[in-house]
Structures are given as structure tokens and as C-alpha cells.
Amino acid sequence: MAMLAAPRVRIRGRRVSSAMSEINVTPFVDVMLVLLVIFMVTAPLLSVSVPVDLPKTTGKNIPSNKQPLVVTVTAKGEIFIQETRVGFDSLVPRLKSLQGVDPGMRIFVRGDRSLTYGRIMEVMGALSAAGFKHVALVADLPKAR
């Protein structure tokens, strides 16, 4: 990293350096560009990537400051915790092991619209019976006309 040398002035035979009045912003710009690239790369990875055709609803979004845990039920009936496929029998034990980290954990259940009501309710019932208190269904908002 190059530094600008302050001009040297001679006063009574002695060299005296004057203060540099310019700010070197190059390191600041370099850091900001690196952060920008990091955020651009990681932003698409923050969303859950299990494809599901969610039903439409006119309800309002629930404001929350904590990231919820997402349980997805696909059109084939497969169950995923975030992006990890799990069986129905191992769903509750896995969630309980994760709950030890955060007792007030929120769980969002995403179910494909082609699924029967009963399959989604099996998952919701298992979560409720296991003692999870903050369970909610996820739906898409209809497109504005």
C-alpha cells in the first residue's frame, strides 16, 4: 500500500515534516468492494432452495427479527428441514436437537399446493404434539393486478 510522503520543509537548517492534509480512501474503497462481492454471493444462498408451489393468500406477513427454521413438504410428500431431507419419523427428534440451541425457535411449514390437507396436518400435528409452540404455515401473497 503506497503512502504519500509529506513534503519536507527546512527551517533554520533543520528538516521539519508538515502534516499530510489528504485522506487516502483507497483502502476503504477496497474493503467496501470486497464486502459488496461477499454480500452479492451469499444473498441468493439465504433463501430455502427446495422448490414448492405455495398456495396464495391475502394474509399479512408476520414481522420477526429472528430467522425461522423452515420445514418443507414437497409435492411428492418428502420432508425437508431447511435443505436436508428427513423421514417423517426422524423429523421431531432432529427438530428437538435443534431446539436445544433456541427454546423459542419459530418453525415455518411450507407445503406444496398439490398436497392433500391431511399430509400437511400430519406434519403440523407431529410438531404440535412434540411441544413446539411457534409453528406457522407459509403461503405466497397474490400478485397485484
Secondary structure, 3 states (H helix, E strand, C coil): CCCCCCCEEEECCEEEECCCCCCCCHHHHHHHHHHHHHHHHHHHHHCCCCCCCCCECCCCCCCCCCCCEEEEECCCCCEEECCEEECHHHHHHHHHHHHCCCCCCCEEEEECCCCCHHHHHHHHHHHHHCCCCCEEEECECCCCC
